[in-house]
Amino acid sequence: MALNFRFPVVSERVVFGSGNIFSPEAQARAFAALASKDIKRIDDANAVIVGRPLARKLFVDDKPTTDLYIAKSTSVIIARWSIGVEAVRYIWNLLHGAGPFKSGAYRASARMYADGVQIDNPDDAVGAREVLFVPLVPYARKIERGLAGYAPGKVYEAVAAQAKSKFSRAARIKFTYAEPEGSAPSFDPRRGGRRSAAAQNRRQPAILVFLG
């Protein structure tokens, strides 16, 4: 039976064995064929939604494999799709088309940090615990707040909300304020403490994606 998710992109499929109608060998072959067909269907659906094929790994009884036909009639087949990096890619692409465009400096100033190290390609975020997006132009806060002469307001906040609605099951996504350099702040709602006014002024509107 297919599992239904409210999330539009499927990140994991678990398929359980059937009953004892046929011989164990026949059951195993039918089970593997059914799982393969179901996984292919999700592959195609995910590719349409995301716009590109998603990498995935297959497991039979918790062991990685590329051959589903090693499954027994009592096996559990799991397919896991790597969609965390797709959330990073989605945000990165949105930021390059979001906000005011006059000289192009604002959009071009977007930076991406994976565990505190600047990267230029979302694929380099594979294995990272958290990814931070932040603009470098000094007037980014004014744009985010929509001050007079700076439009349209809530650029990074809107991108974060859009990404969260699409990838909430793949990653935890949060709009925040952060400094452009250094390690990305850990995603922990219990974090507290007050910062000085000078420190606050160095913080820019940012999007934090927690992948770990």
C-alpha positions in Angstrom: 0.0 0.0 0.0 1.4 3.4 -0.9 1.9 5.8 1.9 0.4 9.3 1.5 2.4 12.3 2.6 1.2 15.9 2.8 4.7 16.9 1.8 4.9 17.1 -2.0 8.3 15.5 -2.4 8.7 12.0 -1.0 11.8 11.5 1.0 11.4 7.9 2.1 9.4 4.8 1.2 9.1 1.8 3.3 7.6 -1.4 1.7 6.6 -4.4 3.8 6.3 -8.0 2.6 2.9 -9.6 1.8 1.2 -12.6 3.1 1.8 -16.3 2.5 -0.3 -16.9 -0.6 2.6 -18.0 -2.8 5.8 -19.8 -2.2 8.5 -17.8 -0.4 10.5 -17.5 -3.6 7.6 -16.3 -5.7 6.6 -13.9 -3.0 10.1 -12.5 -2.9 10.2 -11.9 -6.6 6.7 -10.3 -6.7 7.6 -8.2 -3.7 10.8 -6.9 -5.3 9.0 -6.2 -8.6 6.3 -4.3 -6.7 8.8 -2.3 -4.7 10.8 -1.5 -7.8 7.7 -0.2 -9.6 6.6 1.8 -6.7 10.0 3.4 -6.2 10.2 4.2 -10.0 6.8 6.0 -9.7 8.1 8.1 -6.8 11.4 8.8 -8.7 9.3 10.2 -11.6 7.0 12.2 -9.4 9.9 13.7 -7.4 11.7 14.7 -10.6 8.7 16.5 -11.9 8.2 18.4 -8.6 11.9 19.3 -8.0 12.8 19.7 -11.7 15.6 17.1 -11.7 16.2 13.5 -10.6 16.9 13.1 -6.9 19.7 10.8 -5.7 18.5 7.9 -3.6 19.8 4.9 -1.7 18.1 1.5 -1.4 18.2 -0.7 1.7 17.0 -4.3 2.1 16.7 -5.3 5.7 18.9 -2.3 6.7 21.7 -3.2 4.3 22.5 -0.9 1.4 22.1 -2.5 -2.1 21.3 -1.7 -5.7 19.5 -5.0 -6.3 16.0 -5.3 -4.8 15.8 -8.9 -5.9 17.9 -10.0 -2.9 14.9 -9.4 -0.8 13.1 -12.2 0.9 9.3 -12.5 1.3 9.7 -11.2 4.9 12.2 -8.4 4.1 11.7 -4.7 4.5 12.7 -2.5 1.6 13.5 1.1 2.2 14.3 3.8 -0.4 15.6 7.1 0.8 15.8 10.2 -1.4 18.4 12.9 -0.7 16.3 16.0 -0.6 18.0 18.1 2.0 20.4 19.5 -0.6 17.5 20.2 -2.9 16.1 22.6 -0.2 19.5 24.3 -0.3 19.5 24.5 -4.1 15.9 25.8 -4.1 16.7 28.7 -1.6 19.9 29.6 -3.5 18.1 29.9 -6.8 15.2 31.9 -5.3 17.6 34.4 -3.7 19.2 35.2 -7.0 15.8 36.3 -8.3 14.4 37.9 -5.2 14.4 41.5 -3.9 15.1 44.8 -5.7 17.2 44.8 -8.9 18.9 48.1 -9.9 22.6 47.6 -10.1 22.2 43.9 -9.3 24.5 44.3 -6.3 21.9 43.2 -3.7 21.1 39.8 -5.4 24.8 39.2 -6.2 25.7 39.8 -2.6 24.0 36.6 -1.4 26.4 34.2 0.2 26.0 30.6 1.3 27.9 28.9 4.1 28.0 25.2 4.9 29.0 24.7 8.5 30.7 28.1 8.5 32.6 27.6 5.2 31.6 29.6 2.2 30.4 27.5 -0.8 29.3 28.5 -4.2 27.5 25.3 -5.3 24.6 23.7 -3.3 26.1 20.3 -4.1 28.9 21.2 -1.8 26.4 21.2 1.1 26.2 17.4 1.0 27.1 16.2 4.5 26.9 19.6 6.1 25.0 20.0 9.4 23.7 23.5 8.6 23.7 26.0 5.8 23.4 29.7 6.2 22.3 32.2 3.5 23.1 35.9 4.1 23.5 39.0 1.9 26.6 41.2 2.2 25.4 44.6 1.2 25.2 47.0 4.1 21.7 48.1 3.3 20.2 44.6 3.4 18.6 45.2 6.8 16.8 48.3 5.4 15.5 46.3 2.4 14.3 43.5 4.7 12.5 46.0 6.9 11.0 47.8 3.9 12.2 51.2 5.0 11.4 54.2 2.8 13.4 54.2 -0.3 14.2 50.5 0.2 11.8 48.0 -1.2 10.1 45.6 -1.1 10.6 44.3 2.5 10.8 40.8 3.9 12.8 39.3 1.0 14.7 36.7 3.0 11.8 36.1 5.3 9.5 35.4 2.3 12.0 33.0 0.7 12.4 31.2 3.9 8.7 30.8 4.3 8.3 29.5 0.7 11.1 27.0 1.1 9.8 25.8 4.5 6.3 25.1 3.0 8.0 23.0 0.3 10.8 21.2 2.2 9.6 21.1 5.8 10.1 17.3 5.9 13.5 17.5 4.4 15.1 20.2 6.6 14.4 22.7 9.3 14.3 26.2 7.8 14.3 29.4 9.7 14.5 33.1 8.9 16.9 34.8 11.3 19.6 37.5 11.5 23.3 36.4 11.4 26.8 37.7 10.7 28.1 36.8 7.2 31.3 35.2 8.3 32.1 32.4 10.9 30.2 29.3 11.9 26.5 29.2 11.3 24.5 29.4 14.5 23.1 26.1 15.7 19.3 25.6 15.1 18.1 25.5 18.6 15.0 27.4 19.7 16.3 27.3 23.3 19.2 29.6 22.5 18.9 32.9 24.3 21.0 35.7 25.5 21.2 39.4 24.5 23.7 40.9 22.1 25.1 44.4 22.2 23.8 47.0 19.8 27.0 46.9 17.8 26.8 43.2 17.4 23.2 43.4 16.4 24.1 46.0 13.7 26.5 43.5 12.1 23.8 40.9 11.7 22.1 40.6 8.4 18.8 39.1 7.4 19.5 35.4 6.9 18.1 32.0 6.2 19.3 29.0 8.3 18.8 25.5 7.0 19.5 22.7 9.5 20.2 19.4 7.7 21.7 17.4 10.5 
